[in-house]
Amino acid sequence: PFRIVFVCSMWMTGFDVPSCSTIYLDKPMRNHTLMQTIARANRVFRDKVNGLIVDYVGVFRSLQKALAIYAPPIGGGESPIKDKSELVELLRQAIAEAIAFCSEHKVDAAEIQNSTGFQRVKLLDDAVDSIIINDDSKRRYLLLVSNVIRLYRAILPDPSANEFVGICVLLGVIAEKIRSLAPPADISEIMGQVEKLLDESIATEGYRIPTVSDLTDHLIDLSKIDFEKLRLQFAKAHKRTEIEKLRTQISRKLSVMVRYNQSRIDYLEKFQRMIEEYNAGSVNLEEFFAQLMAFAQSLNEEEKRGISENLLEEELALFDLLTKPEPKLKKSEEVQVKKVAKNLLETLKRE
């Protein structure tokens, strides 16, 4: 939880705090004490790519001697200590790569930076739509920007970072808008549920089977989508952005449906094939959007199948496991298997 700590003759040796990124030295040190002290800032941690040592008393001369003893470059290689200006140059190169990528996709970063108000909002939306041509293009941009942001943060708090604030913020905003179309999976809540379930399972209260609502809370209901309005929106808006939104909604819904009923795996495989064909350029935007619309509607029908079969979602999952892909049942046999599925579910919950 600390942001800054002042210490005297403490935490320099035998102390481990990987998140430490910057050390300010105003005390003469040498040899192994100096080596261990600077190593406090050199641990890997999340997006941290380097540690920064700010030298107030000229310990760098002692550091060079210590490195010669304790960390000599192998085979005449480079010293592990670099001047901050080298990091600034790496950032400059990373930004140039990201801007070049934007230019290839008809995105003018300078024009966006110089715009204001609604014009900037429009240009940002245009930029997102131009970059998300396919998954490879999207991943490439996010990778380039991630490198830019890591290097920018590594330079802080040095004043030389001020030169790059504008362009770093711009690239980061576009990246966040792209990520918002397909939010990364956050498993922290699920892990909390797992721990709670383990506690309940180990205790004498018995095992709890999750209900449908456990899996479907806070998820999008595809049946509530007005497909005609969506089609009109697609015709006049940023087409790739609308595709990305619909694709995200389908993906999230499908993952829950398959997790709850494994017999629906063929839907997942079909969805993945559609995406692969789109990424390969085998279908254009209009065709892919039409495929997604039809697929979303088929998912709605599959989700309602339990009602037509007069089965709860959990009972339907067991019924499908017993009957798919074989055997082919007569109506009278279906009635009996449904009864078996209901009894089995009751037994599983009770036991």
WOWO-V717893 format. One line per field, one symbol per residue. ss: DSSP state (A for helix, B for strand, O for the rest). psi: psi as a letter, one per 40 degrees, with the letter a starting at -180 (. if undefined). burial: b if it has 16 or more other ideal C-beta (glycine too) atoms within 10 Angstrom, else e. Layout:
ss=???
psi=???
burial=???
This chain:
ss=OOOOOOOOOOOOOOOOOOOOOBBBBOOOOOAAAAAAAAAOOOOOBOOBOOOBBBBOOOOAAAAAAAAAAAOOOAAAOOOOOOOAAAAAAAAAAAAAAAAAAAAAOOOOAAAAAAOOAAAAAAAAAAAAAAAOOOAAAAAAAAAAAAAAAAAAAAAOOOAAAAAAAAAAAAAAAAAAAAAAAOOOOOOAAAAAAAAAAAAAAAOOOOOOOOOAAAAAOOOOOAAAOOAAAAAAAAAAOOAAAAAAAAAAAAAAAAAAAAAAOAAAAAAAAAAAAAAAAAAOOOOOAAAAAAAAAAAAAAAAAAAAAAAAOOOOAAAAAAAAAAAOOOOOOOAAAAAAAAAAAAAAAAAAAAO
psi=eidihhihfifdifhhgdehdhhhhfhhiibdddddddedeeihhbeheiihhhheefedddddddddddfhhhffaiiehiidddddddddddddddddddddffhgdddddeiibddddddddddddddfdadddddddddddddddddddddifhdedddedddddddddddddddddghihhedddddddddddddddieeiihhiiddddeheihhdeehgdddddddddeahddddddddddddddddddddddgeeedddddddddddddddeediidddddddddddddddddddeddddefiiddddddddddeheiihiidddddddddddddddddddd.
burial=eeeeeeeeeeebeeeeeeebbebebeeebeeeebbbbbbbbbeeeeebebbbbeeeeebeebbeebbeeeeeeeeeeeeeeeebeebbebbeebbeebbebbeeeebebeebeeeeeeebeebbebbbbbbbbeeebbeebbebbbbbbbbbbbbeeeeebeebeebbebbebbbebbeebbeeeeeeeeeeeeeeeeeeeeeeeeeeeeeeeeebeeeeebeebeeeebeeebeeebbbbbbbbbbebbebbbeebbebbebbeebeeebeebbeebbeeeeeeeebbebbbebbeebbeebeebeeeebbbbbbbbbbeebeeeeeeeeeeeeeebeebbeebeeeeee
